[in-house]
């Protein structure tokens, strides 16, 4: 169960997944494979698909690469903008609110860069675009594969070719 934030008592998923990532970063490739196999042994078929496509099991080739763009951008931003945006990415919800009040312009400018790079990433990576639409992060695709996912979602289709290939 994720930690609860101190202000609202809501699940703090950022902190939860940050701690999981920190733990996983200390494991070898073999240990991660064993951990993933153990986790998957307890999952339903749909949970396995989610785990492999966007969950912790997706470190190689899932939507994780899409989400990691923000961190990559933050490392390339100069001076105060880079410092503020890195702090923003590492902050919990309460801290993000404070940073937005103090440095809203810098954070917005940084987020625009991230959004442009994520859009380009989706256009250049049809499978990522497919996953992004399939799992409900967008209503429209940027590629033929993304639009195929949209049609599958609208039709309530059975597992797709992409899902079958990942099993």
Secondary structure, DSSP 4 states (H G I P E B T S, - for coil): -PEEPTTT--EEHHHHHHHHHHHHHTS-HHHHHHHHHHHHTTS-HHHHHHHHHTSGGGTTTSTHHHHTHHHHHHHH--HHHHHHHHHHHH--HHHHHHHHHHHHHHHHHHHHHHHHHHHHHHHH-HHHHHHHHHTTS-SS-SSHHHHHHHHHHHHT-S--HHHHHH-
